[in-house]
């Protein structure tokens, strides 16, 4: 007699709980762009350390993708490896180990590219993280931030970076920067302006021993 | 523009002075109604404060009476429970000990019969004199004593007598020995009787002690029924003590619950996922909390079913069969949850090792986590804690009940104190307002002291004119009063 109401009550409680349950706002999506142009490939071992550090910081449910920046970076083909970690911590650990292996192979076999399409990489990162639907979105650019586009490539596109944090890591000084430091400063300013105009938050971390701010805030 | 309204003459100082004198004049002429208004306003304020204070005190009295009633009701209930338990114990003692009374009586009777028989058999019976003694006496009385024939007969008789005497003595010794043996046999029976009576004495003394305890509780109960101040004082003091003790024990229990929570929260993420959230909290944490709360609820039901606590009268009022069923059900659920917790604690250790291995791998390439041979100790300890803590949390029900009961009293006492403080504060404010009216009146007079002084001078002069004879003395008096 009372079976039906009880079942309905249980069902409504379960629905209520599952309705309350949410994943999006608490998850963190990180997209890391690795500059593979010219001499910067020598820095990739440092990048690997940063990737390992990021893997250690990420939790179940978070999303992590590593992509290379080459001649034309607005492409899924440039994503070295991407992973949304499982809910179960044991599975997450397993996925992290696999991720590390994939990056190890990539760093060992990477070929330097002629051009550096950072904007294309950023557009790809925005698209990917928006699709992933994570609560927090961070784009890490491991580059000297000197963009060199192949003739004909149009990258003068406004970036939609609302809710994004863009962190420039290991922005090395080029030989020309040493001759005229204003070049380095204007490069950084230009990127900061672009990111902030797009609604994003800009941050530069050059000391790779202090990566904690990457995952703060 | 606005300030020009106040400029009576172009000179601001002069304007100010004129205004001052005007205000002074107005104040002088309005002195009596102003005094009256100030005084009336302050009196009204004071009365309002006093009325409010009285109303607060009435509320305080009602609350104090209510507290007293609640305290007495709680005390009566507690003493009734204690007396009931004492009677249960007396009942159990009587059932246990007096049910053995017929057996004890039979044992004592048997022992007494045996002792009686032994006593009868141990009585000394004087040996009967031989029948031929009279014949010997007759022969001994024969006159012809010098006759050798008679001498020989007598000698034979003498020998026979010695022999008979020896036999009789031997016989007597034997019978005495036998009697002594009977007396010796009585010893264990006496001991048994002594032991049985000792047991009876102990049980009766125990019952008497219980009777004294019941008397003491009954005295308390009577005091509570009579609603004496002594009973209220004792109950209040006891309630305060209970409040602090139970709060302390509850704090310890909260510490235990926190440890328990930390033990199972992490492995819970393996079961319910580590990335889902409910109302801003991780689902795994909520699940761990729910498990702990369910354990506490089961512990509460267990204690209620065992009638150790009485937070839910409906459980205490269940029939015994249903109550026992409830005990078993809650105990089974509790044991299951304890086993789940032990399993989760084991899982936690495995997860920690896995996480440590991953971290080490990410940190230093192929580095391996060193496996300690003593690691099993922490694993076993965690599992043990996971299994024991749910049972330990069961006992939270006892301090919780004390805390809830005593909290009502403590809260009542605190509120009574607050109301008293409020009433005192309102009265003080009222009195301050009353005395402020006098101060304001004096300040008012101080501001218009010049017109008042002139008025007083004029009055004195007119008085002097009216009484020229008493001029000197009255002037001096006026001067004194003016001073």
Contacts between the chains, C-beta under 8 A, distances in Angstrom:
chain1	res1	chain2	res2	distance
A	17	B	278	6.6
A	20	B	278	4.7
A	20	B	279	5.6
A	21	B	276	4.8
A	21	B	277	6.7
A	21	B	278	5.3
A	21	B	283	6.1
A	22	B	276	7.2
A	22	B	277	5.4
A	22	B	278	7.9
A	23	B	275	5.3
A	23	B	276	5.5
A	23	B	277	7.0
A	25	B	277	7.6
A	26	B	275	7.0
A	26	B	277	5.2
A	27	B	275	6.0
A	52	B	362	4.2
A	52	B	363	7.1
A	53	B	362	7.5
A	55	B	362	5.5
A	56	B	358	7.7
A	56	B	359	5.7
A	56	B	362	4.9
A	56	B	363	7.4
A	59	B	274	6.5
A	59	B	275	6.9
A	60	B	269	6.9
A	60	B	273	6.9
A	60	B	274	3.6
A	60	B	275	4.7
A	61	B	273	7.6
A	61	B	274	6.6
A	61	B	275	2.3
A	61	B	276	7.6
A	62	B	275	7.5
A	85	B	275	7.8
A	87	B	269	7.8
A	87	B	273	3.2
A	87	B	274	5.8
A	87	B	275	5.3
A	87	B	276	6.9
A	88	B	269	7.3
A	88	B	270	5.3
A	88	B	273	6.7
A	88	B	274	6.9
A	89	B	266	7.8
A	89	B	269	5.6
A	89	B	270	6.0
A	89	B	274	5.4
A	89	B	351	5.9
A	89	B	354	7.8
A	89	B	355	7.1
A	90	B	270	6.2
A	90	B	351	6.5
A	90	B	354	5.9
A	92	B	274	7.4
A	93	B	354	5.2
A	93	B	355	6.3
A	93	B	357	7.7
A	93	B	358	4.3
A	96	B	358	5.6
A	96	B	362	6.9
A	97	B	358	6.2
A	97	B	361	6.2
A	100	B	361	6.8
A	100	B	362	6.2
